[in-house]
Amino acid sequence: MNKETLFALSLFPYLGFLGFMTRSKGVPRLALIGFYVLLVFVAVTIPAGIYAKIHYGKDLANVDWLHGSAEFFLTFSNILVVLGFRQAILREQKREGGAKNS
């Protein structure tokens, strides 16, 4: 099995994960958006890789401006996930603090 096939097949478990997380009521909305932005990263990376190969004759990782542009979406996704769970933790701590003071 080549890496392209493995990459394509890995999308199905991730879509299942997204479906489960979307139905779950415990996932912070901002974190969920971050998980969906990861799909944008994938959607941008594939054509960017093809463009790098056709236009430059190189792998995406070797075309800095293109690679960095695609990686922005991965970074943005990670930031949203972290901020979403951070908000949820702070909200829970505030709720627990309020309950203790009552």
C-alpha positions as semicolon CSV with decimal commas, in nm:
position;residue;x (nm);y (nm);z (nm)
1;M;0,000;0,000;0,000
2;N;0,150;0,335;-0,101
3;K;0,138;0,653;0,106
4;E;-0,126;0,818;-0,115
5;T;-0,365;0,527;-0,066
6;L;-0,303;0,523;0,307
7;F;-0,361;0,900;0,322
8;A;-0,692;0,865;0,136
9;L;-0,806;0,577;0,356
10;S;-0,722;0,769;0,673
11;L;-0,986;1,023;0,581
12;F;-1,270;0,779;0,658
13;P;-1,187;0,724;1,027
14;Y;-1,141;1,099;1,066
15;L;-1,484;1,164;0,913
16;G;-1,626;0,912;1,160
17;F;-1,450;1,095;1,442
18;L;-1,598;1,425;1,321
19;G;-1,944;1,274;1,305
20;F;-1,913;1,141;1,659
21;M;-1,775;1,471;1,790
22;T;-2,048;1,669;1,615
23;R;-2,322;1,458;1,775
24;S;-2,156;1,474;2,116
25;K;-2,289;1,756;2,331
26;G;-1,968;1,774;2,538
27;V;-1,734;1,905;2,269
28;P;-1,668;2,279;2,282
29;R;-1,792;2,450;1,967
30;L;-1,465;2,630;1,897
31;A;-1,271;2,304;1,928
32;L;-1,517;2,135;1,692
33;I;-1,465;2,414;1,439
34;G;-1,091;2,352;1,474
35;F;-1,139;1,984;1,394
36;Y;-1,332;2,083;1,081
37;V;-1,063;2,334;0,979
38;L;-0,828;2,036;0,967
39;L;-1,032;1,920;0,668
40;V;-0,958;2,257;0,506
41;F;-0,589;2,185;0,562
42;V;-0,627;1,852;0,381
43;A;-0,831;2,014;0,104
44;V;-0,562;2,280;0,053
45;T;-0,263;2,048;0,087
46;I;-0,365;1,805;-0,188
47;P;-0,390;2,061;-0,472
48;A;-0,086;2,246;-0,335
49;G;0,114;1,923;-0,355
50;I;-0,002;1,860;-0,709
51;Y;0,084;2,217;-0,809
52;A;0,431;2,188;-0,652
53;K;0,497;1,867;-0,842
54;I;0,371;1,997;-1,178
55;H;0,496;2,356;-1,164
56;Y;0,825;2,310;-0,974
57;G;0,891;1,939;-1,015
58;K;0,933;1,911;-0,637
59;D;0,747;1,773;-0,338
60;L;0,530;2,019;-0,149
61;A;0,770;2,014;0,147
62;N;1,042;2,153;-0,077
63;V;0,847;2,458;-0,199
64;D;0,859;2,680;0,107
65;W;0,600;2,945;0,018
66;L;0,347;2,683;-0,087
67;H;0,419;2,450;0,202
68;G;0,399;2,732;0,456
69;S;0,070;2,852;0,311
70;A;-0,080;2,505;0,340
71;E;0,061;2,453;0,691
72;F;-0,109;2,774;0,806
73;F;-0,440;2,585;0,807
74;L;-0,293;2,311;1,027
75;T;-0,163;2,571;1,272
76;F;-0,495;2,756;1,268
77;S;-0,680;2,429;1,330
78;N;-0,460;2,348;1,629
79;I;-0,508;2,695;1,777
80;L;-0,887;2,667;1,751
81;V;-0,888;2,323;1,917
82;V;-0,668;2,442;2,204
83;L;-0,867;2,763;2,257
84;G;-1,195;2,572;2,246
85;F;-1,090;2,326;2,514
86;R;-0,929;2,605;2,715
87;Q;-1,259;2,795;2,718
88;A;-1,440;2,480;2,829
89;I;-1,193;2,420;3,113
90;L;-1,215;2,781;3,231
91;R;-1,595;2,771;3,214
92;E;-1,600;2,448;3,418
93;Q;-1,358;2,589;3,675
94;K;-1,575;2,898;3,709
95;R;-1,886;2,682;3,751
96;E;-1,714;2,468;4,017
97;G;-1,585;2,779;4,195
98;G;-1,933;2,928;4,199
99;A;-2,080;2,606;4,336
100;K;-1,826;2,594;4,619
101;N;-1,903;2,952;4,722
102;S;-2,279;2,888;4,739
